[in-house]
């Protein structure tokens, strides 16, 4: 990773929690929303830096929805507890999308995902 910048070093208005309180969760970037779920970072990466790395390694939110805890553990800085927490959150999101009739994104690398445009 690049130079580590802790959340505490960020301007208060740029911190994910404070930004959510100010503008609402729907106005946050994907990495900021994921940082809220992650909670705390590591010595090497803030929760925001870690969330950016996770989204990059998994191919974004749709890819994160499709990976399991074991795949998440392959991301530097993601241990068993965080991988399990993220997998649980993604499973809950998947179930909610099914129950509300929203389309579940195809698994990355599948023929269906190759036909779908990626995030803009």
N, CA, C and O atoms as a DFTB+ gen file, in Angstrom:
480 C
 N C O
     1  1       0.824      -1.182       0.000
     2  2       0.000       0.000       0.000
     3  2       0.866       1.242       0.000
     4  3       2.050       1.205       0.335
     5  1       0.240       2.346      -0.387
     6  2       0.951       3.619      -0.374
     7  2       1.079       4.131       1.051
     8  3       0.786       3.409       2.004
     9  1       1.511       5.363       1.198
    10  2       1.675       5.939       2.525
    11  2       0.355       5.900       3.287
    12  3      -0.691       6.291       2.767
    13  1       0.421       5.432       4.497
    14  2      -0.762       5.277       5.346
    15  2      -1.229       6.629       5.874
    16  3      -0.435       7.435       6.359
    17  1      -2.533       6.856       5.768
    18  2      -3.139       8.069       6.321
    19  2      -4.324       7.641       7.169
    20  3      -5.322       7.152       6.638
    21  1      -4.228       7.816       8.460
    22  2      -5.307       7.382       9.349
    23  2      -6.520       8.287       9.190
    24  3      -6.414       9.427       8.739
    25  1      -7.670       7.753       9.570
    26  2      -8.913       8.520       9.532
    27  2      -8.779       9.759      10.418
    28  3      -9.281      10.830      10.076
    29  1      -8.103       9.607      11.550
    30  2      -7.919      10.731      12.470
    31  2      -7.143      11.878      11.823
    32  3      -7.306      13.034      12.213
    33  1      -6.297      11.562      10.830
    34  2      -5.517      12.592      10.143
    35  2      -6.325      13.319       9.069
    36  3      -5.886      14.347       8.553
    37  1      -7.494      12.796       8.734
    38  2      -8.335      13.407       7.703
    39  2      -9.092      14.597       8.288
    40  3      -9.325      14.664       9.494
    41  1      -9.468      15.525       7.426
    42  2     -10.347      16.608       7.862
    43  2     -11.643      15.976       8.362
    44  3     -12.122      15.005       7.776
    45  1     -12.204      16.506       9.418
    46  2     -13.415      15.931      10.011
    47  2     -14.531      15.803       8.976
    48  3     -15.311      14.853       9.031
    49  1     -14.617      16.721       8.058
    50  2     -15.691      16.686       7.055
    51  2     -15.491      15.572       6.034
    52  3     -16.434      15.212       5.329
    53  1     -14.288      15.021       5.943
    54  2     -14.000      13.953       4.982
    55  2     -14.072      12.559       5.587
    56  3     -14.034      11.571       4.855
    57  1     -14.173      12.460       6.896
    58  2     -14.236      11.157       7.562
    59  2     -15.582      10.501       7.243
    60  3     -16.619      11.163       7.290
    61  1     -15.570       9.209       6.921
    62  2     -16.819       8.556       6.500
    63  2     -18.002       8.718       7.453
    64  3     -19.111       9.005       7.002
    65  1     -17.797       8.544       8.735
    66  2     -18.911       8.661       9.695
    67  2     -19.480      10.069       9.721
    68  3     -20.694      10.265       9.668
    69  1     -18.589      11.044       9.804
    70  2     -19.018      12.426       9.872
    71  2     -19.647      12.866       8.556
    72  3     -20.625      13.613       8.543
    73  1     -19.079      12.399       7.455
    74  2     -19.632      12.742       6.140
    75  2     -21.037      12.156       5.979
    76  3     -21.926      12.809       5.433
    77  1     -21.233      10.920       6.458
    78  2     -22.554      10.310       6.388
    79  2     -23.567      11.124       7.186
    80  3     -24.687      11.346       6.725
    81  1     -23.184      11.563       8.364
    82  2     -24.088      12.354       9.192
    83  2     -24.447      13.672       8.509
    84  3     -25.554      14.186       8.671
    85  1     -23.506      14.207       7.750
    86  2     -23.701      15.498       7.099
    87  2     -24.505      15.399       5.805
    88  3     -25.403      16.209       5.574
    89  1     -24.190      14.409       4.955
    90  2     -24.809      14.362       3.615
    91  2     -25.703      13.150       3.388
    92  3     -26.409      13.089       2.382
    93  1     -25.686      12.192       4.298
    94  2     -26.490      10.981       4.134
    95  2     -25.693       9.867       3.475
    96  3     -24.765      10.118       2.706
    97  1     -26.064       8.646       3.785
    98  2     -25.291       7.491       3.319
    99  2     -25.329       7.323       1.799
   100  3     -24.365       6.834       1.209
   101  1     -26.409       7.715       1.174
   102  2     -26.520       7.550      -0.278
   103  2     -25.590       8.460      -1.061
   104  3     -25.392       8.252      -2.258
   105  1     -25.021       9.457      -0.416
   106  2     -24.104      10.373      -1.086
   107  2     -22.643       9.960      -0.910
   108  3     -21.747      10.601      -1.461
   109  1     -22.397       8.894      -0.147
   110  2     -21.022       8.429       0.067
   111  2     -20.557       7.575      -1.101
   112  3     -21.357       6.931      -1.778
   113  1     -19.255       7.583      -1.323
   114  2     -18.652       6.682      -2.311
   115  2     -18.697       5.262      -1.761
   116  3     -18.832       5.057      -0.555
   117  1     -18.582       4.286      -2.655
   118  2     -18.610       2.881      -2.245
   119  2     -17.580       2.597      -1.158
   120  3     -17.881       1.911      -0.181
   121  1     -16.373       3.117      -1.322
   122  2     -15.310       2.859      -0.345
   123  2     -15.656       3.461       1.013
   124  3     -15.308       2.890       2.047
   125  1     -16.329       4.594       1.024
   126  2     -16.706       5.213       2.293
   127  2     -17.773       4.380       3.009
   128  3     -17.727       4.221       4.229
   129  1     -18.726       3.853       2.249
   130  2     -19.762       2.996       2.844
   131  2     -19.118       1.733       3.411
   132  3     -19.429       1.321       4.528
   133  1     -18.228       1.124       2.643
   134  2     -17.549      -0.079       3.124
   135  2     -16.704       0.221       4.353
   136  3     -16.617      -0.610       5.257
   137  1     -16.081       1.390       4.402
   138  2     -15.284       1.774       5.572
   139  2     -16.158       1.833       6.824
   140  3     -15.687       1.515       7.916
   141  1     -17.415       2.232       6.682
   142  2     -18.331       2.239       7.822
   143  2     -18.566       0.826       8.334
   144  3     -18.647       0.606       9.542
   145  1     -18.674      -0.127       7.425
   146  2     -18.874      -1.535       7.809
   147  2     -17.606      -2.084       8.453
   148  3     -17.672      -2.795       9.455
   149  1     -16.462      -1.756       7.881
   150  2     -15.181      -2.247       8.402
   151  2     -14.933      -1.708       9.805
   152  3     -14.470      -2.443      10.677
   153  1     -15.232      -0.455      10.026
   154  2     -15.062       0.145      11.348
   155  2     -13.657       0.637      11.591
   156  3     -13.390       1.827      11.423
   157  1     -12.764      -0.225      11.976
   158  2     -11.388       0.158      12.289
   159  2     -10.434      -0.426      11.274
   160  3     -10.633      -1.533      10.771
   161  1      -9.398       0.331      10.981
   162  2      -8.369      -0.151      10.084
   163  2      -7.311      -0.940      10.836
   164  3      -7.541      -1.420      11.946
   165  1      -6.171      -1.064      10.224
   166  2      -5.030      -1.764      10.811
   167  2      -3.905      -0.760      11.031
   168  3      -4.070       0.430      10.763
   169  1      -2.775      -1.232      11.514
   170  2      -1.615      -0.343      11.662
   171  2      -1.141       0.160      10.301
   172  3      -0.605       1.262      10.186
   173  1      -1.345      -0.656       9.279
   174  2      -0.848      -0.317       7.951
   175  2      -1.850       0.429       7.087
   176  3      -1.450       1.092       6.130
   177  1      -3.137       0.344       7.392
   178  2      -4.145       0.951       6.532
   179  2      -5.366       1.379       7.341
   180  3      -5.810       0.669       8.243
   181  1      -5.893       2.536       7.006
   182  2      -7.136       2.985       7.639
   183  2      -8.291       2.151       7.093
   184  3      -8.130       1.418       6.117
   185  1      -9.436       2.266       7.718
   186  2     -10.608       1.541       7.213
   187  2     -10.947       1.988       5.795
   188  3     -11.415       1.183       4.990
   189  1     -10.719       3.250       5.481
   190  2     -10.998       3.751       4.131
   191  2     -10.001       3.186       3.124
   192  3     -10.390       2.773       2.032
   193  1      -8.732       3.168       3.482
   194  2      -7.711       2.594       2.589
   195  2      -7.971       1.100       2.383
   196  3      -7.857       0.594       1.267
   197  1      -8.316       0.409       3.452
   198  2      -8.604      -1.019       3.361
   199  2      -9.827      -1.267       2.484
   200  3      -9.841      -2.203       1.684
   201  1     -10.844      -0.437       2.629
   202  2     -12.046      -0.607       1.810
   203  2     -11.736      -0.376       0.335
   204  3     -12.265      -1.082      -0.523
   205  1     -10.889       0.599       0.030
   206  2     -10.497       0.840      -1.359
   207  2      -9.770      -0.375      -1.935
   208  3     -10.011      -0.763      -3.077
   209  1      -8.885      -0.968      -1.145
   210  2      -8.150      -2.154      -1.590
   211  2      -9.094      -3.334      -1.792
   212  3      -8.980      -4.052      -2.786
   213  1     -10.011      -3.540      -0.877
   214  2     -10.968      -4.651      -0.996
   215  2     -11.806      -4.489      -2.259
   216  3     -11.993      -5.449      -3.007
   217  1     -12.308      -3.290      -2.498
   218  2     -13.131      -3.065      -3.694
   219  2     -12.312      -3.253      -4.972
   220  3     -12.815      -3.772      -5.968
   221  1     -11.064      -2.831      -4.935
   222  2     -10.198      -3.013      -6.110
   223  2      -9.953      -4.504      -6.367
   224  3     -10.054      -4.966      -7.504
   225  1      -9.635      -5.244      -5.317
   226  2      -9.319      -6.674      -5.461
   227  2     -10.536      -7.514      -5.840
   228  3     -10.395      -8.545      -6.498
   229  1     -11.740      -7.077      -5.426
   230  2     -12.938      -7.871      -5.703
   231  2     -13.699      -7.386      -6.927
   232  3     -14.662      -8.026      -7.348
   233  1     -13.282      -6.269      -7.503
   234  2     -13.958      -5.762      -8.696
   235  2     -15.142      -4.858      -8.384
   236  3     -16.045      -4.719      -9.210
   237  1     -15.152      -4.249      -7.221
   238  2     -16.217      -3.323      -6.862
   239  2     -17.302      -3.984      -6.036
   240  3     -17.178      -5.143      -5.641
   241  1     -18.373      -3.235      -5.774
   242  2     -19.443      -3.746      -4.918
   243  2     -20.068      -5.050      -5.417
   244  3     -20.345      -5.941      -4.614
   245  1     -20.291      -5.176      -6.708
   246  2     -20.883      -6.418      -7.231
   247  2     -19.941      -7.595      -7.024
   248  3     -20.386      -8.697      -6.705
   249  1     -18.658      -7.373      -7.199
   250  2     -17.688      -8.432      -6.964
   251  2     -17.597      -8.793      -5.502
   252  3     -17.468      -9.967      -5.154
   253  1     -17.663      -7.791      -4.644
   254  2     -17.638      -8.040      -3.202
   255  2     -18.843      -8.877      -2.792
   256  3     -18.732      -9.748      -1.930
   257  1     -19.981      -8.616      -3.403
   258  2     -21.191      -9.375      -3.107
   259  2     -21.019     -10.854      -3.462
   260  3     -21.648     -11.721      -2.855
   261  1     -20.176     -11.128      -4.434
   262  2     -20.034     -12.490      -4.945
   263  2     -18.918     -13.308      -4.291
   264  3     -18.898     -14.531      -4.430
   265  1     -17.989     -12.658      -3.580
   266  2     -16.868     -13.421      -3.024
   267  2     -17.215     -13.974      -1.647
   268  3     -18.093     -13.458      -0.955
   269  1     -16.509     -15.032      -1.268
   270  2     -16.729     -15.626       0.049
   271  2     -15.643     -15.157       1.024
   272  3     -14.700     -14.462       0.643
   273  1     -15.800     -15.551       2.273
   274  2     -14.875     -15.128       3.321
   275  2     -13.448     -15.568       3.019
   276  3     -12.504     -14.822       3.279
   277  1     -13.282     -16.753       2.481
   278  2     -11.926     -17.236       2.188
   279  2     -11.246     -16.353       1.148
   280  3     -10.061     -16.048       1.283
   281  1     -11.965     -15.943       0.128
   282  2     -11.394     -15.055      -0.890
   283  2     -11.048     -13.699      -0.284
   284  3     -10.031     -13.102      -0.638
   285  1     -11.881     -13.214       0.618
   286  2     -11.602     -11.934       1.270
   287  2     -10.342     -11.997       2.117
   288  3      -9.616     -11.009       2.229
   289  1     -10.079     -13.151       2.711
   290  2      -8.874     -13.301       3.545
   291  2      -7.593     -13.185       2.737
   292  3      -6.519     -12.994       3.307
   293  1      -7.690     -13.297       1.426
   294  2      -6.514     -13.166       0.570
   295  2      -6.105     -11.707       0.384
   296  3      -5.002     -11.428      -0.087
   297  1      -6.982     -10.781       0.749
   298  2      -6.683      -9.357       0.634
   299  2      -5.817      -8.952       1.823
   300  3      -6.201      -9.201       2.966
   301  1      -4.657      -8.332       1.586
   302  2      -3.801      -7.916       2.686
   303  2      -4.554      -7.010       3.661
   304  3      -5.195      -6.041       3.256
   305  1      -4.465      -7.341       4.956
   306  2      -5.125      -6.556       5.982
   307  2      -6.482      -7.100       6.397
   308  3      -7.082      -6.615       7.357
   309  1      -6.971      -8.109       5.675
   310  2      -8.267      -8.706       6.008
   311  2      -8.026     -10.037       6.703
   312  3      -7.531     -10.988       6.098
   313  1      -8.380     -10.092       7.969
   314  2      -8.248     -11.323       8.740
   315  2      -9.566     -12.075       8.782
   316  3     -10.537     -11.700       8.124
   317  1      -9.583     -13.130       9.560
   318  2     -10.767     -13.992       9.640
   319  2     -11.995     -13.238      10.143
   320  3     -13.084     -13.410       9.597
   321  1     -11.840     -12.416      11.161
   322  2     -12.998     -11.706      11.726
   323  2     -13.600     -10.728      10.723
   324  3     -14.818     -10.697      10.547
   325  1     -12.773      -9.940      10.073
   326  2     -13.276      -8.977       9.098
   327  2     -13.864      -9.685       7.881
   328  3     -14.917      -9.289       7.381
   329  1     -13.195     -10.720       7.407
   330  2     -13.709     -11.472       6.254
   331  2     -15.090     -12.043       6.559
   332  3     -15.984     -12.011       5.713
   333  1     -15.257     -12.563       7.769
   334  2     -16.545     -13.124       8.177
   335  2     -17.604     -12.032       8.277
   336  3     -18.737     -12.223       7.834
   337  1     -17.244     -10.893       8.854
   338  2     -18.188      -9.775       8.983
   339  2     -18.636      -9.278       7.610
   340  3     -19.825      -9.045       7.389
   341  1     -17.685      -9.114       6.688
   342  2     -18.031      -8.648       5.347
   343  2     -18.871      -9.675       4.593
   344  3     -19.838      -9.316       3.922
   345  1     -18.503     -10.945       4.703
   346  2     -19.290     -11.997       4.040
   347  2     -20.713     -12.016       4.583
   348  3     -21.663     -12.202       3.822
   349  1     -20.869     -11.825       5.885
   350  2     -22.194     -11.770       6.494
   351  2     -22.997     -10.576       5.999
   352  3     -24.183     -10.704       5.696
   353  1     -22.359      -9.423       5.917
   354  2     -23.038      -8.225       5.418
   355  2     -23.454      -8.393       3.959
   356  3     -24.541      -7.971       3.565
   357  1     -22.589      -9.009       3.166
   358  2     -22.912      -9.217       1.755
   359  2     -24.035     -10.235       1.593
   360  3     -24.875     -10.096       0.704
   361  1     -24.057     -11.247       2.440
   362  2     -25.145     -12.233       2.391
   363  2     -26.473     -11.578       2.758
   364  3     -27.502     -11.862       2.144
   365  1     -26.447     -10.714       3.747
   366  2     -27.660     -10.000       4.128
   367  2     -28.144      -9.103       2.981
   368  3     -29.343      -9.034       2.712
   369  1     -27.218      -8.423       2.309
   370  2     -27.573      -7.586       1.152
   371  2     -28.144      -8.443       0.021
   372  3     -29.115      -8.052      -0.628
   373  1     -27.543      -9.607      -0.212
   374  2     -28.028     -10.508      -1.259
   375  2     -29.452     -10.963      -0.946
   376  3     -30.312     -10.962      -1.827
   377  1     -29.701     -11.350       0.302
   378  2     -31.035     -11.803       0.694
   379  2     -32.052     -10.676       0.565
   380  3     -33.176     -10.902       0.118
   381  1     -31.665      -9.468       0.954
   382  2     -32.575      -8.325       0.837
   383  2     -32.926      -8.064      -0.623
   384  3     -34.078      -7.775      -0.946
   385  1     -31.935      -8.165      -1.505
   386  2     -32.205      -7.913      -2.922
   387  2     -33.137      -8.971      -3.498
   388  3     -33.976      -8.662      -4.344
   389  1     -33.001     -10.200      -3.054
   390  2     -33.883     -11.273      -3.522
   391  2     -35.304     -11.031      -3.019
   392  3     -36.268     -11.172      -3.772
   393  1     -35.427     -10.675      -1.769
   394  2     -36.760     -10.492      -1.165
   395  2     -37.481      -9.266      -1.691
   396  3     -38.710      -9.209      -1.667
   397  1     -36.730      -8.286      -2.165
   398  2     -37.361      -7.087      -2.720
   399  2     -37.505      -7.167      -4.228
   400  3     -38.025      -6.246      -4.858
   401  1     -37.045      -8.266      -4.806
   402  2     -37.159      -8.449      -6.251
   403  2     -36.076      -7.766      -7.051
   404  3     -36.141      -7.750      -8.281
   405  1     -35.080      -7.201      -6.388
   406  2     -33.977      -6.576      -7.108
   407  2     -33.122      -7.657      -7.743
   408  3     -33.005      -8.764      -7.218
   409  1     -32.535      -7.330      -8.861
   410  2     -31.682      -8.292      -9.559
   411  2     -30.408      -8.538      -8.765
   412  3     -29.788      -7.596      -8.270
   413  1     -30.020      -9.791      -8.644
   414  2     -28.762     -10.140      -8.015
   415  2     -27.690     -10.136      -9.095
   416  3     -27.843     -10.814     -10.111
   417  1     -26.602      -9.383      -8.895
   418  2     -25.577      -9.339      -9.927
   419  2     -24.932     -10.700     -10.136
   420  3     -24.782     -11.473      -9.190
   421  1     -24.549     -10.996     -11.384
   422  2     -23.889     -12.273     -11.647
   423  2     -22.508     -12.320     -11.016
   424  3     -21.896     -11.287     -10.747
   425  1     -22.034     -13.519     -10.787
   426  2     -20.697     -13.701     -10.226
   427  2     -19.650     -13.188     -11.206
   428  3     -19.778     -13.406     -12.411
   429  1     -18.605     -12.501     -10.706
   430  2     -17.547     -12.035     -11.591
   431  2     -16.916     -13.204     -12.339
   432  3     -16.705     -14.276     -11.773
   433  1     -16.621     -12.985     -13.602
   434  2     -15.984     -14.016     -14.406
   435  2     -16.966     -14.959     -15.066
   436  3     -16.572     -15.782     -15.893
   437  1     -18.254     -14.854     -14.714
   438  2     -19.249     -15.713     -15.352
   439  2     -19.609     -15.122     -16.711
   440  3     -19.341     -13.950     -16.973
   441  1     -20.207     -15.924     -17.560
   442  2     -20.610     -15.444     -18.884
   443  2     -21.588     -14.286     -18.740
   444  3     -21.547     -13.336     -19.522
   445  1     -22.455     -14.359     -17.759
   446  2     -23.432     -13.292     -17.552
   447  2     -22.754     -11.991     -17.149
   448  3     -23.170     -10.920     -17.590
   449  1     -21.715     -12.064     -16.318
   450  2     -21.044     -10.827     -15.891
   451  2     -20.250     -10.226     -17.036
   452  3     -20.079      -9.008     -17.091
   453  1     -19.763     -11.047     -17.948
   454  2     -19.037     -10.514     -19.108
   455  2     -19.940      -9.690     -19.993
   456  3     -19.479      -8.771     -20.669
   457  1     -21.241     -10.011     -19.997
   458  2     -22.192      -9.285     -20.830
   459  2     -22.712      -8.022     -20.155
   460  3     -23.297      -7.163     -20.815
   461  1     -22.504      -7.903     -18.845
   462  2     -23.019      -6.752     -18.102
   463  2     -21.979      -5.653     -18.066
   464  3     -20.796      -5.921     -17.861
   465  1     -22.412      -4.408     -18.265
   466  2     -21.446      -3.316     -18.151
   467  2     -20.989      -3.157     -16.714
   468  3     -21.773      -3.366     -15.789
   469  1     -19.753      -2.797     -16.517
   470  2     -19.210      -2.616     -15.178
   471  2     -19.625      -1.278     -14.612
   472  3     -20.280      -0.488     -15.290
   473  1     -19.241      -1.013     -13.353
   474  2     -19.581       0.271     -12.740
   475  2     -18.887       1.411     -13.484
   476  3     -17.753       1.275     -13.942
   477  1     -19.581       2.517     -13.592
   478  2     -19.097       3.689     -14.329
   479  2     -18.073       4.417     -13.668
   480  3     -17.591       5.421     -14.193
